């Protein structure tokens, strides 16, 4: 007997209460819910305000790329990546940043034009991710949000609170629009695959890869689509969109291929160092291995019925094999952990998001703990794969639809059992 793990409540029925007692209980529950949302809003606002004061640290990369694309007197736009290999930013991101740069405030210089608009846009993507996770949770259980157990709602609230600091650092302090777009589009692609929309999922994965190349393993989300024909359609669309974004630069400028081999320093805190790779910079095999292994891990987790861990698996593998240790990298782990805790866990404590917030994000404030960082990244990747290996599930119940504003059209049993 193999169970899916999507369990319905096993609580015993409670004796009927008087209308007055039921009304008091309902008002008390509503009060606590709004109080929790208010505290979460205050917490998020404090982090966003703090990072905004010193934010925009990486926005100059986007303005430099936009300058190269628009100033055709010195260099052709097609030579963007050959001229400045540091710009490891996808073409789609430059399209979005160019639009945001039009929102120029009086106190902004040409170097920081659009930075505030980008910060607000990145924060908005974070809100979208939280809402998307709630939609995935509601669709997986097959019941409207109002009928959820209080434990599930509180766990999501705690998970979002743990998600806020890493995301605020990425969205407000670093303003790495490319990573923000790749993660937001990746979550949307996961949702589209869950509701059997292969073309939409493929387009979203392609745009994610066109925003940041490390998002290519998201094509594994196509395995969530029911039939192999539709899976091939999703993967084909993703490949076509990715090729349409990148091939003009690869074909039109031979130097682009060399730019894609741009090396960064293999820091002492990296997962590569923890794995025994002592090269001073990025090994030539590292980037292809990140993509291939990330895809393999996501596909393995989906095959084992742990699709909610797929995005976390991609990000964990990427960071375990990455020579860089920029602090904003943990935002990708926080997104994956939010999905894992929201959709896959039971109980009150969101262990995945807390593991990202504490040991991997806030611990960076204590320099004495930096030597452990690489080992913790590797341990997280091993833990994600281990959960898929040791605690598989049967096929997840598929809702007829996962609406953003309404519950599914038909209820799905939260934990049907299937015979092995």
N, C-alpha and C positions, 0 to 999 in steps of 0.2 A: 504494500500500500504506500503510494507516494502522495504526499499532500502538496498543494501549491504554496502554502504559507500565507495566503491572503485570507486571514481568519475573520469570521464575523464575531460579534460580541457573544460570549458564552455566559453572560451575567444571567442570574435567575430572575424571573419576573418579580417585580416589586408589588406589594399590596397597593390597591387603588387609594389615591389620596383625595382629600376634599378639594373642591375647586379653589378655595382660598389658599390652602397650602401649596397647591400646584402653581398658583399665580405668584406667590411669594418666591418659590423656588426658581421660577422662570425669570422674574425680575432680578433676583440675586445673580443668576447665571449671566444675564445680559449685562449687569453692572460690572462683574468681574471681567467679562470679555472686552468691554469698552475700556476698562481700566488697563488691561494688558496691552491693548492696541495703543493707548495713549502713552504708556511707558515705552513701548517699542518705538513709537514715532519720536519721542524725546531722545531716546538713546541714539537712533539713527541720525537725528538732526545734530546732536552734539558731535558725533564722529565726522559728519559731512562738514560742519562748520570748522572743526579743528583742521581737517586736511585741506579745506579750501584756502585757508589763510596762507599756506605755504605750497599751494597746489600748482599744477601746470608744469611740473618738472620736465616732462618729456615732450611737450607740445611742439618744441622747436623742430623736432624731426619731421613733423607733418608740414610745417610751414616751409622747411627747406625742400621737401619733396614737391610741394605745390609750386615753389619758385622754379625748380628745374623743369617741371611740366609746362609752365606757362611762359618762361623766358626762352624763346626759341632762337634768340640771337647768338647764344653761346653753345647750346647743345640741343639736339633733337629730343623730344619727349620720350621717344622709344628707347633712348640710351639711359633712362633714369637709373636703373639698377647697376649698370656698368660704370656710370660716373660716380655714384655714391653707394658702395656696397653696404654701408652701415644701415641703409634703409631697408631693413627686413620687414617691410610693410606691404601688404597686398594692394593691388590696383583698386579694388573696390573701396578700401579704406580711404584712399586719396580722393576718390569721388565724393565720399561723405564728408571728409574734412574740408574739401573745397567749398561745399555748400555751407558748412558751419562757419567757415572763415568769412562769409559774407555778413555774418552777424557780428559786426565790429563796433565795440563800444568806444566812447571818446577817449578814455584813459588807456586803451590798449595800443601798443605799438604794432608795427607790421609783423614783428616776430611773435607776438602773442595774440594776434587777431584771431578771434573765434575760440579762444581758450575757454572763456566762461560758458559759451554756448556748448562747447564740447563737454565740459564738466557736467552741465545740466543734462545733456543727452545721455552721458554715461550713467548718471544716477537714475535716469528714467529707464534705461535698459535693466538696471538692477531691480527696479520695481516690477518690470515686466517678467523677469525671471522668477520672482517670488510668486506672482500671479499664475505663471505657467506651471509651477510646481504644485500649487493648489489645484489647478485644473487636472493635472495628472493624478493627484491623490484622489480627487472626487470621482474621476472616471474609473480608476482602478477598483474602488470600493463599490461603485454602482449605487451610491446613495447621496442625496444632497448634503451640502455642508452643514445645514442646520441639524441634521440627524446624526452627526458624528459624535463619538464619545468625547467627553471633555479632555481626556488624556491625549487623544490625537491632536486636538486643536492646540493644546498647551505645548505639546512637543514641537509642532510647527512653529509656534511663537518663539520658543527657545532657540530652535534651529535658525530662524531668521535673525534673531539677536546675535547669534554667533557668526552668521554670514556677513553682517553689516561691516565690522572693522576691516576685514580683508578687501571687501568690495569697495569701501570708501577709499582705501589706500590706492587701489587701481584706478577707480573712476575719478577721484577728486585730486589726489596728490600726484600720481604719475600721469594720469590722463592718457593712458595707452589705448587709444580708440580702436586700434586693430585687435587687441585682445578682447576688448569689450564686445565688439561686433562679432568676433568668432564665437565667443561664449553664448551671447544672446541668440545668434542664429543657430548654434548647435542645440540649444534647449528647444527652440522652436521646431527644428528638424526632428528631434526626438518625439515631440508631441505629434507632429504630422505623421510620422511612421506608426505611432501607436493607434491612430485613428484611420489607418489604411489610406493615406493620401501620398502615394509614391512620387508623383511628379512634384508636388509641393515640397516634400521632404528632400528630394534630390536637388531642387533649386536652392533650398536653404543651406544644404551641405556645401554645394558649389560656391555660394556666396561667402560662406564661412571660410572655405579654403582660399577664396579670392581676397579675403581680409587678412588672413594669417595662414601660412602654409602648414603649420603644425595641426590645423583642424582637419586635414585629409582623412585621418582615421575615423572621423564621424560617419564616413560612408558605410561603416558597419551597422549603423542604425537601420539600414535598408532591410536587415534580417528580421526586423520586427513586423514587416509587412507579411501578410499570410501566405501568398503563393510565390514560388520561385520566379515566375514570369514577372510579377509585379515588383519583386525584389530586384530583378535585373533592370527593370525600367527605372527604379529609383537610383540605382548605382550608375546607370547610363546617363541619366539626366545630370547627376552630380558631376560625373566626369566631363560632360559636354560644357557645363557652366564653368568649371574650373579651367578647362582648356581654353575657352573663349577669353577668359581673363588674363591668363599667363602666356599663352602661345605667341601673341603678337610681340611681346618683349623678348621671348626666347629666340624666335625666328628673325625678328628685325634687328636685333643687336646681339652679336655673338658674345659680347662681354657679360651678358646677363647670366649665362651658365656659370661663369667663374664667380660672379657676385653671389650666387646661391651657395657657394662653398666658403662664404665669409666665416672666419674663425673668431671666436671669442675666448677669453681667458678661462681656463679650467680652474675655478677657484678652490681654495682649501676646504670650503664647506659643501662642495657639490656631491651629488649622488655618485657621479663618475669616480670621484676620489674614493668614496666609501666602497665602491666596487673594485678598487684596485687599479683603475686607469689613471696613471700618473702623468699623462701627456700634459704639456703646458697650455695647450689650446685644443679646440674642438677636433677630435679625430675625424678623418674623412668618412668613416663608416657610421658615425654617430647619428646624423640627421636621418638617413634612410632607415636605420634601425629603429629610431623613435617612431617613425610613421608605421613601419611594418609590424612592430611589436605592439604598438598601441591599437592597431586594427585587430590583431590576433587576440589580444586580451578582451577588447570589447565584444568581438564575435563569440569568444568562449563564454563570457558572462551571459550574453543573450541566449546562447545555446543551453546553458545550465538554468535558465529561468530567472536569472538575476539581472534583468535588463536595467533595473533602476541603478545599478552600479556601473553601467557601461561608460558613461561620461567621466565618472570619477576614475575608472580604470585607465582611460586614455590619458587623463591629466597626470595621474600618479606615475605611469610609465614614462611620460614625457619628462617630468621633473627628476625622476630617479636616474635618467640617462642624460640629463642636461648639464653642460659644463658651467652654466651661469646660475647664480643664486639670487637674482633680484627679488626683493621682498614682495613686489606686486605679483609675482608668479603664484603665490598661494591663493589668489582670488579664484583661479581656475579650479583648484582643489575644493574651495569653499562652495562653488556652484555644484560640482559633482556630489559633494557631501550633503548639500541641502536636498538634492533629489533623493539620494540614498536614504536619508533619515525621514524625509517626508513620505515617500512611497513605500519603502521596504521595511521600515522598523516598526516595532510596537513598543508600548511603554512610554514613559515620560521623558527619558533622557536621550537627547540627540547625540549619540556618541561620535558619529563621524564628523559632524561639524565642530564639536568641541575638540576633537583630536587635531583638526586643522587650525582652529583658533589659538589653542594654547601652545602645544609643542612646536608648531610650525610657523605661526605668525607672531604672536606676542612674545614668544621666547627669543625672538631676534633682538628684542630690546636689551637682553642680558648677554653681553659679549662672552661671558664665561660658558654659555651654552652653545655657542656657535660651532664648536668642533663636533657636536652631536647632530647637526642639521642634516648632513648628507645621509647619515645612518637612519635617521627618522624618515627621510623621503623614501629610501629603499624599503624600510619596514612597512610603510603605508602601502606601497605597491604590492608587496608580498601579502599583506593582510587582505587587500581587495581580491587578489587572485585566490587566496586561501578560502575566503568566504564562498566564492563560486565553486571551488573544488570540494569543500567539505560540507557545505549547506546548500545544495541545489534545490530548486523547486520544479514542479511540473509547469506546464504552459500557463502563463498568466491569463486569467479571465479577460476576454477582450470586450470592452463596452461597444455598443452600437455607435456611440459618438461620445466625444469628450468636449462638452461645450465650455466656453469661457465664462458664461453667465448663468447657465442652467444645468441641472443634473442630467445624467444620461437619459435617453428616451426609454430604455428598458433596464431594469435592475439586474445586476449580475451577482450571483452568490459570492460572498466575500471569500469563502474557502471551500470550494468543492473539492472532493477527493477523487483522484483518478487511479485506477488500478494499474500497477506496473505491468 
